[in-house]
């Protein structure tokens, strides 16, 4: 008969306070609770003799804090701060997290809540036996390791934290996924990097807390019949931060305290950015810019997608002189039209390029690859040196860091793999080049390359980095994330709304997408999956593009991009229903709202606010609002309700009949709402049918709001000079801070800006504020 080996339990056998932490020695391991302020506690658990103590990837060095106490009772140990109580069961080591008043925020599983499984981690050995194959990918020719030796590196843990969510609790965040879920309860989320996925291991709860995993490895969230837990693939120890907050904003503020403030983008980055795959020459770019200006269609930046380099020189950081004979003259001409210039750059370089040769000579590439080692400081310095000498000195204003998750094995498949298969393939393939404990973090270090490099050269241009991937802390490097190479369908449009909301609930304020989707048609392989074979000739696609454009006008960054069809807005002009007119209306409204938008950019930096706000940010007590995935707040005043179903045309220009030009909108409870277009006032806590003709996206303004607006203009420079009109939506006392600065440079860090404080007294129906002149217009909606 087999003899059972009794399982060890985390029975607490010793308790001591040391180095600003509370240590609990159990029969199975060592648990450290380290409060960092009244609302944040770092929890570390190891089965070794001591905790490592180092901060995780992307997390700032922490300051010791002693404003807490603990007490030992018969069956539990209590750690107290001004706002929290952590209750540790002495029999099991499991923790309950409570507010000071006793309300339960979160509980771990009663027994074996923390599981560590030690394993041997190996690193790849490149020698004469290594077999490498060159593969043509969407991101250029890449070298793929097919066979290689390995050598033992270190002992690591698989970690698993078992948790008990409360029945009504909603969970958000964890970066960006493509499935369209808002509330992540009842699902499995694989946290690895991919073209259509951005992994951020930060989970936010409607119950008043967030959990930030201190890991650079891949991870899994699970809440199914198989259990509820957070799993990490490869770590030195289990390490995470519990962040309590009375609101979603407070939880995000805690995340940024740990990982860094979001920086301000230049004012122009909040205007319209025109991109497509691809502009091919200097003259074409200038012709497009001139056409925008002649038509009076708002524009602040044009983008040069891949192949700025000579043919066959993928990733070389210089211009092909046959197509861009004078790039400095080009950027100068663009700047004279108040148009900025963004350029795509890549972390991989063809072997035939000078840039690759320099990295190879200095041994600053990832193993057996053409990808620079962004984890190495010297490699980051060399990469920026090449960017500066070949591109930035010619007047480039912004960067598009494409393929910043340089390992996307799913894109080598003809058929789309399932989520678990994608996860496994990423762990296997990326792990050949990057240590398992850092495999998710390449995009963070690539962003650091650009930010630190440009800031070392000049303070006159704020860093703008449109990138497909980043990681914890990336917000401090001036990144704008976009959702990858999505395909054109109404279903995709709808799912993208939830994707962006969860991403911004993960602590990152700047997110956007390819308006109209990257792929429009169907083809091989699986990702070429758009519904519109006829492209722009299909009136169904034109309608979808208009609705996508209207939605994009209410994202933090407003950008059109894609392949298969040209994307200049005037190409949507036709004799049929007013597609082009609808685009004009949307871009004009974006520019009219610039004072509101730029003031919110200030709050994102100064107050750690979030632009793109799922309704849980502002209506946490409204149960219905917590599950709505197709509406959101743009700032705290504007309720945005994108249209996500066709009203006029199906695919193939098939006319639709009998579909009302409305969409159902939920108006959250707790305040009144104004229809932005008609001024009609509604009570909150109800569903209404909002008019939604092609010409507009349904918008409602929260009663008790001040919206500073200007006239419609062609770019943000003119908007900054235009007279401000203050629209007050009566119904409650309210405040607004109007922010103004030079529009670029880092003077804002030194206080070089102007604040106009506006106060509306609802009972007296009067607007007060410093800096307001009697000549300025105030429009009151009541």
N, C-alpha and C positions, 0 to 999 in steps of 0.2 A: 504494500500500500504506500502511495506517495505521502511524504511528510510535508505538511504546509510550513512555509517560511512566513512568519508573521510580518505583515506590512508595517513599516514604521509610520508613526503619526507625528504631526507637528505639535506635539505637546510642549508647552512652554516650560522650560526648566531654569532659565536665568534671564534677568532683566537688568539693564544698566543704561545709563545716559552717558554718551560720549560724543565729542565733536559735533555738537548740535543735532545729534540724532538719538533716537530711542532704539536700542538693540534688544531683540528678544531671541535668545538662544533656544532652539527647539531640539528634540531628539533627531530631527531629520535635516535641519538646516539653520541658517541664520537670517533673521528678518530685521531689516532696518526701516524705521519710519522717521523721515526727516522733513519736518515742516519748513517751508520756505517763506511763508507769510500766513496770515490767518485763514486763507482760503485754499492754499496749495500745499499738498504733502507729497513728497517723493517716497515711493515704496520700492524697496530693493530686497530681493531674496536670492540666496545662494546656498548651495550644499557644500561649498568650500569653507575654508577656515575664516575668510574675511571677504567683505564686499570689495569690489574693484574700486568703486568710488569715482570713476571718471564719468564725465557727462556724455550722453549719447550723441549720435550724429545730428548736427543742426541745432543742438541745444546749447545755449550760452552758459558760461561758467556761473555757478550759483554762489550767492552770498550766504554765509551762515546767519541764522536767525534763532534767537533764544526766547522768543515771546510765547512759549508754550509750557505746559506742565503735564505731568502724568501721575496716575495713581494706580495702585495694585489692589484689586479686590479678590475675593475668594476664587471666583471662576473666570475673571476677566481682567484685562489691563485697559485702562482708559487714557487716551492722549487727548488733551484739551487745547484748543486755540480759542480766540475770541469768537470764531464763527463755526468751528467744527468740533466734533467728538469722533475719534476713531476708537472703536470698541473691539479689542482682540480677545477671542475666546481662548483661554489658557489650555483647554483640552485639545484644540484642533489647530490653533494658529490662524483661523479664519477671521476676517475683518468685516465689521459693519461700519459704514460711513454715515454719520448723522449730522444734521444741523445742530447748532448749539441748543436750540429749543426742543430737540428730541425727534424731529421729523426724519424718517429714514430716507436717505438719498440712494444708497446702493448697499447690497450685501453680497459677500462672496458665498460660494457653496459651503454648507456647514462643515464638510470634511474633505480633506485632500483638495483644497481650493487652489493650491499652487503645485504644479507638477513640472519637474525638470527631468529631462532625459539627456544624459551626457553622451556625446559621440565624438569621434575623431574627425577633425576637419583637415582636408588636404589642399595643397596648392599645386597648380599645374607646373610641370617641368617641361621646358622647351629644349629639345636636343635633336640629334640627328635622326631619331626614331619618330619624331612628331610628324603627323600627316595633316597637312593643311590644304584646304580646297578653296579656290577663288569662286565666289558665287555672285552673279549679277542680281542685285536687289533694287527696290524702289529708291534706296538711299545710296546708290552707287555700287561698285564692285567691292565686296567685302571678303576678307579671309576668314574661313570657318575652320575651327579645329575639329578634325574628324577623329584623330587618335593622338593621345599624348600621355606621357607618364605623369605621375604625381608623387608628392612627398608629404609626409605628415607635417602639419603646420601647428595645430594647437587643439586642445580640448574645448569644445563648445557645448552649449545646451540647446535642445529644443525646449521651449517654455510654453506652458499652457495655464492661463488664469481662468478659473471657472467662476462665473458670476450668475446672480439671480436678479433678473430684471423684474420690475413691478408690472402688474398686468396692463395698466393703462399707459405705460411709459413708451415714448417714441425715441428712436435712436437715429441720428443723422451723422453725416460727415464721411470720414475715411477716404477722402479724396473724390475722384471722379470715376464713375462707372458708366456703362452704356445701356444698362437694362431699363432705365427709367424709373427705378424705385426712389421714393423720397424717404419714407420710414423704412429702415433696414431690418426691422423686426421680422423674424420668421425666415430669414435668408442666410445664405453663405456669401461672403465677400472675400475674394482672393486679392490680397494686396501685393501686387507686383506691377512693374512698369510695362507698359505696352503702348502701341500707337494710339489706341482708343481708350486708354486707362491711365490714370495718375494716382499712384498709391501714396496716401498721407495717413499715417497711423494715429489719427486723432479722431476719437469718437465723442459725440456730443449728445447729451440726453435732455429730453423735455422735462426731466425730473430735477434739473438744476445742477448738473455737473458735467465734466468732460474727463476723458482718460486719454493721455498722451503716452503712447508706448515709446520708450527710449531705445530705439533699435534702428539699425540700418539694413536689417535683413528683410526678406519677404515675410508676410504675416497672413493670418486667416482670421476673419471674424465669423463665428457660427452661432446661429440661434435657431436650432431645428430640434427634431425629435432625438438627435444624437447628442444634444447638449448645448449649452450656452457658454461660449468661452472666447478668449483672445489668445491666439497661438502665434509664436514667432519661430522662425526656422532655425536661426543660428545666432546665439548671443552668449556673452561671457557670464551673464546672470539675468534673472528676471528683473526688469527695471521699468517703472512707469510713474507717471505723475497723475494724482487725483486733483482735479481743479473744480472747486465749487463756485457757483455763481447764481445770483438771483435772477439773471436774465441770460439770454444767449450772448448778448454783447459782453457781459461780464466774464463769461467763460472764454470767449475769444480773446478778451483782454489778458486773461491769465495765460493763454497759449502764447501770445506775443511777448508777454513779460519773460517767458522762458526761452523764446526762440528769436526774438528781435522784432522791432517795429517795422511795419511796412513803410517804404519810402514813398515820396511823392513822384509821380510821373510829370513830365513837362505838360503845360497846358494843351499843346497841340495834340497830345496823345488821346485826348478826350473828344477830338473831332472825328470825322469820317476818314477811314483808311481804306484805300482802294488797292486790291491785290488780285492776281490771277496767275494761273500756271500757263504761260509765263510771258512777261515782256522780254524782248530779245535784243533790244539795241538802245543806245543812248537816244537816238532820234525818236524812236517809238515812245519812250517814256515822256519825252518833252512834248510830243504831239498830244498824248493823252492828257497831260497836265493842262495844256492850252485849251483843249476841248472842254474840260471841266470848267475852266475859268470863263470861257466864252458863253457857256450855257448857264452860268451862275449856279451850278450844282455844288453844294458844299463839299469841300475836300481839304484835308490837312496833311495827308501823306500818301505817297505812292511806294509800292513795294516791288523790288526785284527778287523774284524767286530764283531757284537754282540755275547754275551755269553762267554766273558772271565771269567765270574763268574760261580759259581756252578749251576747245574740245579735247576730251580725253584727260583733262586735268582736274578730276573731281576733287573738290575740297581745297584747291589752291586758293589762297587768300590774296587774290589780285584780280584785276580786270583784264578781259580779253580786249586788247587794243584795236582789234579789227571791228569790234561791235561797240566798244566804248572808248573811242579815241582820246577823249579828254574828260574823264569823270569829274574832275574838279570844276570844269566849266559847266557840266551837266548839273551838279548839285547847286552851283551858284545860280544858274538860271531857274532851277526849281525854287530856291529860297527867295528869289526876287518875286516869284508868284505866290509866296507864302505856302509853299508845298515842301514837306519834309521827305527825306529819302531813307527808306528801310531796306536792308540787304540781308539775304539769307546766307548763313555760314554753317559749317558742318564740323563735327568732331573727327570725322574720318577723312583721309586724304589718299588719293591714288598713289601707287608706288612710283609713278613717273614724275611726280611733282617735286619741286624744290622744297616745299614745306615738309613733305614726308621725309625727304632725305635728311633734313636738319634734325627732325625728331629721331630718326633711326640712328644717326651718328651719335646723338647724345643719350640714347637708350631711354627715351621718355615716352615710349608707346606701351599700351597694354600688351600682354604676352601674345606673340604670333598674330598681331593685328595691325591695321592701319589707323587705329583709333588712339588719339593721344591720351595719356594717363592723367586725367584731371585731378586725381587724388594727390598727385605729386606737385608741390609748390613750384619746382623748377619747370615742370611741364606747363603749368598754368602761365608762368611768366613768359615762356617761349611762345605759347599760343597767342597771347596778347601782343607780343612784339610783332609777330607776323601780321596780325589784324591791324595794328597801328600803322605799320610801314606800307602794307598793301592796300588798305581800305580806308581806315578812319581819317588819315591825313588828307584824303580827297573830299572831305565834307560829309561823309555818311553820318546820319543822325541817329539811327537806331538799328538794332540787330534782330534778326529772326534766326534763333538758334534751333534749327531743324534737327530731327533725329537725335535729340538730346537724351533719349533712352536708346543707346546705340545697338541694343540687342532685342530684336523683335522676331523671335522664331516663328510666331504664328503667321507672319507674312510670307514665309517660304512655303506655306501649305496651299494646295489647290482648293481644299474644302476647309471651312472655318472650324477650328478645333473647339471643343467644349471648354468651359471656364477652368475646370480642374486640370485639363490637359494643357491649356495655355500656361497655367501656373507652374506645373511640373516642368514643362519645356523651358520656361524662363529660368527657374532655379538651376536646371542642369546646364543650359547653354551659357548664361551670363556668369555662372559660377566657375567656368573655365578660365575667365579673364579677370574677375573681380572677387576678392575674398567674400565668402558667404555672408559674413556679418556686415558688409557694406554694399551688398549687391543692388539695393534699391536706390542708392544715393548718388549715382553718377551725375544726374541732372543738377543736383544741388551744387556740386563742385564745378561743373561746367558754367553755371550761372555766376558762381563766385569769380571765375576767371574773367568774365566780361566786366562785372561790376568793379572789382578791385583794379583791373587793368585800366579801364576808362577813367575812373576817379583819380588814379595816380597821374594821369595825363592832363586832365582839365576838370575844373569845377563849373565850367560855363554851360555844359550840356548835361542834363540829367540822363542817367542810364535808362534806356528802354530796351528790354529784352523779351521779345515775343518768343516763347519757347514751348515745346511740346511736353516737357517734363521738368519737374523740380521735386523737392522733398522738403521735409521739415526745416523751417527757417528760411526757405527761399524767398519769402516776402521781403526780406531785408536787402535783397540784391536787385530790386527793380524789375522783377519778372511779371510778365503777363502770360498766363497759361491759356492754351487753346485746346480744343477737345479732340484734335487729330483729324484723320482723313475719313470723315463721315460720308454717308451716301444719301442721295436725295429721295426722301419719301416723307409723307405727312407723319408717319409713325416716328421717324427719326427726329423730326422737329419737336414733336411732343416729348420724347424721351430726353432730348437735350436740355429741356427746362429743368427737370429734376437733377440732371447731371451737374449743371452749373450751380444750382442751389446747394447741393451737398458739398461740392468743391469749396464754395465760399464759406460754408459752415465749418470747413476744416481749417480755417484761419487765414486763408489767402484771399485778398480783396479783389484781385484783377484776373478776370476770366473772360474768354470770348470763344468764338467758333467761326467756322467757315460759313458765312451767310450764303444760303443756296446749296450748301453741302459741297464737299470736294468732288466726289464722283456723282455724275448725273445719269450716266448710262449703265447698262449691264455688260459685263464681260468676264474674262478670266484674269486672275483667280477670284476668290470669294468676295474680296472687299470691293470689287468694282460692281456695285450692286444697286445703282440708282434706278428709278422707275421710269425714266424719260428718255427713250431711245431717240426721239427727234430733237432733243435739246431745246434750244430757244424757239424752235418752230412749234413746240407744243405749248398751247395756251395753258394747259394744266401746270406745266413747270413755271410759266410766268407768274401764275397766281401763287404757287408755293413760294417762289422767290420773293414776291412782294411781302407775304406774311412773315417770312424769315427775316427780311430786311427790317420790317416794323419791329419785330422782336429784338433784333440786333441793335436798333436805335436806343433800346433801354437795357443795354448791357454796359458794364464798366468801360469796356473798349469796344468800338463800333467798327467792324471790319468785314469786308467781303472778300472771298477767295474761293478758288476751285479750278477744276480742269473740265474737259469735254466741251465747254462752251465759253465764249468770251463773257466778261462780267461787267463791262462798262454800263452804267445805268441807262444811257440813252438807247442802248440796243433793245431795251424792253419797251420802247415806244412803238405803238402800232395803232391801227385803226380801231382795234377792239377796245373793250373796257379799259379805263385809264390806268394801266400798269405804271407807266412812267410818271404820271401825275401823282400816284400814290407814293412812289419812291421819293419824289420831290418833297411831298408833304412830310414824310418821315424824317428826311435829312434836315429839313428846315426846322422842325420841332426840336430835333437834337441840338441844333445850334442856338435856338431860342432859350433852351434850358441850361446853357453853359454856366451861367452864374451859380445856379443851384448845384450842378454837377461838380464844378471846380471847388465849390465850398465844401461839398461832401468829400472830395479828395483830401482836403485839409483835415477833416474830421477822421478820415481813415488813418492818416499819419499821426495826428496829435492825440486823438482820443481812442485809437484802436478800434474804430468803427468798421462796419461792413456795408458796402454798397448794395450788393445783390442779396436780398434778405428773404429767405423763406418766411412764411407768415408766423412761424414760431418765434421769430426774433421780436416781433412787436405785439403778438396776440397769444401769448403763452397760455392764458387762461381760457381760450376759446377752443374747445375740443374739436369742433368742425374744422377750424383753420389749420390745425396741426397736421392734417393729412392731405391738404390740397397741394397737388404737385404741378399745377399748370397756371398758377398765379403767384405773384411775389411783390414785395415792396422794393422800389428803386429809391434808396434813401428811406427816410421815415415818413414821407408824405405822399408818394405816388404809388398807387396800386396798379400794377401792370397785368393785363389779362390777354395774353397772346391768342390769336386765332390759330387753331391747330387742326382744322378740318376744312376741306374744300367747299366752296359755296357756288362756284361758277363753272368750273371745268374739271373733268376727270383726265386721266392720261389719254394721250392721243387727241387732245383738244375736244373731247366729248363734252357737249354742253350738259350741265346739270340743271334739273328743273325742280321747282318747288322747295328749294332749300332756303329757309329764312336767313336774312342778313343780320343775324344776331348770334351772340353766344351767352350762355348762362354764366353768371358771375356771382361768387359769394362775397358779400361785404362783411368783413369781420365785425364782431360785436365790440362794444365799448366806446364807439364814437359814431358820428354821422359821416356821410360820404357825399362828395359832389361829382357828378359827371363832368369830366374835364371839358367836354365839347359843348354841352347844353347848359351847364350850371345847375341842373336839377339836383336837389338835395334828397338823400335817402337815409333812413335809419340803418344802423349796423345790425348784424346778426341775422341777415336774410339773404336769399337768393333773388337776383333780378335778371331780367333779360336785357342785355346791353346791345345797343345798335352797333353793328360791326360791318359796315360796308367796306368794300375793298380799299377805300380811301383812308381808313384809319384803324388803329388798334384801340380797343377799349381801355380807357384810363379813368381812374377815380382818384380824387384828392381827399385826403383825410381832413375832416373838420378840425380846425385848430392848427392850420399850416400856413407858412409864408413861403411862397415860391418867387424868388427873384428871376426875372426873365428879361430878354432883350428882343429886339427885332430879329427877323431871319437874316442871316449873313452867310458869306461864302466860306469863312474859316474862323478859327478861334482867335486869331489876332484881331480881326475886326470885331468879333463879339466882345472881346475884352475892352474895346474902346467905346462900344455902343452904350447908350443910356439904359439904365436898369429900370425896369418897371416891377413894382412889388405887388404881387397878387396875394391877397389875404383871404383865406377860406375860414370864415367865422364859425364859431361854435364852441370855442374854448380859448383860454389864454394860451399863448405860445410864444416861442422865441426862435430866432434864426440868426446865425453868424455868417455874414457875407465875407468871404475870403478873397483877397486880391494880392497878387505879387507880380513880379516881372515875367512870369510864365515859364522860365527856364533857369537853370543853374541851381546851386545849393545855398543861395543866400537865405532861403527859408529856414535852414538849420540854425542860422544866426539871428533869427527874428526879423528878417527883412521882408515884411509883409504888412498888410493893413487889414484890420478886422472892423467890420461895421456891425455892431450889436443891435438887432432889431427885436422889439418887444411889442406884441399885440395884446391890448387889454380888451377882452371881449365885451365886458359890460359897458365900457365907455365907447367901444367901437373906434379905438384910436391906435395908431401905430407910432411908436417912439423908437428912437435910436440915435446913437452918435453917428455923425457923418451924413445923415439924411438931410437933403436940401428941400425947401418948400416947393421948388420947381420940379422935383422928381415925382413921377406918377405912382399913385397907390390905387389899386383896383380891389375893391372889397366884394367878395362873393358871400352872400348870406341867404 
